[in-house]
Amino acid sequence: MLVAMGSIDMSGYWFTSSLFQIEPGEDADTNPGCYGRQLAIWLKNRLERRGYSVEPIINEDWGRCLMCSRDPFMLWVGCGNVVDPERSGTAHPDKSLVWHCFVVAEVPWWRRLLPFSRPDTAAAVSQLDKDLGAILTGAAEIIIVEEP
């Protein structure tokens, strides 16, 4: 699913999987209840096999960022778990987590000033989204679910 949001174009997949476990204390690098280190490592490896030059994993407050390119715009995959707001912003470690991965193309502010300087992100987002979808649906241990 592709979504355009002003200067940011993004897409996303929601899924469950037995492949990824919560590592003790891993949310100390993000926010309480935000996991996905094993997912990020697994996904980084598979994106690199498809020819992407993924930078080292970036910890964000919402999960992990896999930066695939920075020029002429930032193209990256975000990954982590869906947080349950009913539990004060934490995940349900005792239940099956829903994981979320999404593709983002982020155009720097100075490239958005003039219409002719804004790079077209559609092809890059579409290709990375297609590759991400193929990676996720190609793993038998991943079950795609509807958006939560």
C-alpha positions as CSV (number, residue, x, y, z in Angstrom):
1,M,0.0,0.0,0.0
2,L,1.5,3.4,-1.0
3,V,0.6,6.6,0.7
4,A,1.8,10.2,-0.2
5,M,2.2,12.6,2.6
6,G,3.4,16.0,1.4
7,S,7.2,15.8,1.4
8,I,7.1,12.2,2.5
9,D,5.9,9.3,0.4
10,M,5.4,6.0,2.3
11,S,3.9,2.5,2.1
12,G,3.5,-0.3,4.7
13,Y,3.0,-3.9,5.6
14,W,1.7,-5.4,8.8
15,F,2.4,-9.0,9.8
16,T,3.0,-11.6,12.5
17,S,6.0,-13.9,12.6
18,S,7.8,-16.4,14.7
19,L,11.1,-15.3,13.2
20,F,11.5,-12.3,15.5
21,Q,11.8,-12.2,19.2
22,I,12.0,-9.4,21.7
23,E,15.6,-9.1,23.0
24,P,15.9,-8.3,26.7
25,G,16.3,-4.5,27.1
26,E,16.2,-3.7,23.4
27,D,13.6,-1.0,23.8
28,A,16.3,1.0,25.8
29,D,17.5,2.1,22.3
30,T,14.0,3.2,21.2
31,N,11.0,3.9,23.5
32,P,9.4,1.5,26.0
33,G,7.5,-1.2,24.1
34,C,9.1,-0.4,20.7
35,Y,10.9,-3.5,19.4
36,G,12.3,-4.8,16.1
37,R,16.1,-5.2,16.4
38,Q,15.9,-8.8,15.0
39,L,13.5,-7.8,12.3
40,A,15.8,-4.9,11.3
41,I,18.9,-7.2,11.1
42,W,17.0,-9.8,9.1
43,L,15.5,-7.3,6.7
44,K,18.8,-5.4,6.2
45,N,20.5,-8.7,5.1
46,R,17.7,-9.4,2.6
47,L,17.7,-5.9,1.2
48,E,21.5,-6.1,0.7
49,R,21.0,-9.4,-1.2
50,R,18.7,-7.5,-3.5
51,G,21.4,-4.9,-4.2
52,Y,20.6,-2.1,-1.8
53,S,23.5,-0.5,0.1
54,V,21.9,-0.3,3.5
55,E,23.7,1.8,6.1
56,P,24.1,0.5,9.6
57,I,20.8,0.2,11.4
58,I,19.5,3.5,12.9
59,N,17.6,3.4,16.2
60,E,14.6,5.7,16.2
61,D,12.1,6.4,19.0
62,W,9.5,4.4,17.1
63,G,11.7,1.4,16.0
64,R,14.5,1.0,13.4
65,C,15.4,2.7,10.2
66,L,17.2,1.1,7.3
67,M,18.6,3.9,5.1
68,C,18.9,2.7,1.5
69,S,20.0,5.9,-0.1
70,R,20.4,9.6,0.7
71,D,20.6,11.4,-2.6
72,P,18.7,13.0,-4.3
73,F,16.3,12.1,-1.5
74,M,16.4,9.8,1.5
75,L,14.9,6.4,0.8
76,W,14.5,4.1,3.7
77,V,12.6,1.3,5.4
78,G,11.2,1.7,8.8
79,C,10.5,-1.3,10.9
80,G,9.2,-2.2,14.3
81,N,6.1,-3.4,16.1
82,V,2.7,-2.0,16.4
83,V,2.3,-0.4,19.8
84,D,-0.9,-1.0,21.8
85,P,-2.2,2.4,23.1
86,E,-4.4,0.7,25.7
87,R,-1.3,-0.4,27.6
88,S,0.3,3.1,28.0
89,G,2.2,3.0,24.7
90,T,3.7,-0.4,25.2
91,A,3.5,-3.6,23.3
92,H,1.9,-6.8,24.5
93,P,5.0,-9.0,25.1
94,D,2.8,-11.8,26.2
95,K,0.8,-11.8,22.9
96,S,1.8,-12.3,19.3
97,L,3.2,-9.0,18.2
98,V,2.1,-7.3,15.0
99,W,5.2,-6.1,13.1
100,H,5.2,-3.1,10.7
101,C,7.5,-2.3,7.9
102,F,7.1,0.8,5.6
103,V,9.0,2.5,2.8
104,V,9.6,6.2,3.0
105,A,11.0,8.7,0.5
106,E,11.9,11.9,2.2
107,V,12.7,15.0,0.1
108,P,14.9,17.6,1.8
109,W,13.2,20.9,2.5
110,W,15.5,22.9,0.1
111,R,14.5,20.6,-2.8
112,R,10.8,21.2,-2.2
113,L,11.1,25.0,-2.5
114,L,10.8,25.0,-6.2
115,P,8.6,22.5,-8.2
116,F,11.3,21.9,-10.8
117,S,13.9,20.9,-8.1
118,R,11.7,18.3,-6.4
119,P,12.9,14.8,-7.4
120,D,10.4,12.3,-8.5
121,T,10.3,9.7,-5.7
122,A,7.5,7.5,-7.2
123,A,9.7,5.0,-9.1
124,A,12.1,4.5,-6.2
125,V,9.3,4.1,-3.6
126,S,7.5,1.7,-5.9
127,Q,10.6,-0.5,-6.5
128,L,11.6,-0.6,-2.8
129,D,8.0,-1.4,-1.8
130,K,7.9,-4.2,-4.4
131,D,11.1,-5.6,-3.1
132,L,10.0,-5.3,0.5
133,G,6.7,-7.0,-0.3
134,A,8.5,-9.9,-2.1
135,I,10.9,-10.3,0.9
136,L,8.0,-10.5,3.4
137,T,5.7,-12.6,1.4
138,G,8.5,-14.9,0.4
139,A,9.2,-16.0,4.0
140,A,6.9,-18.8,5.1
141,E,7.1,-17.7,8.7
142,I,5.6,-14.3,8.0
143,I,1.8,-13.9,7.8
144,I,0.6,-10.6,6.3
145,V,-2.3,-9.2,8.2
146,E,-4.7,-6.3,7.6
147,E,-3.7,-2.9,8.8
148,P,-4.4,-2.8,12.6
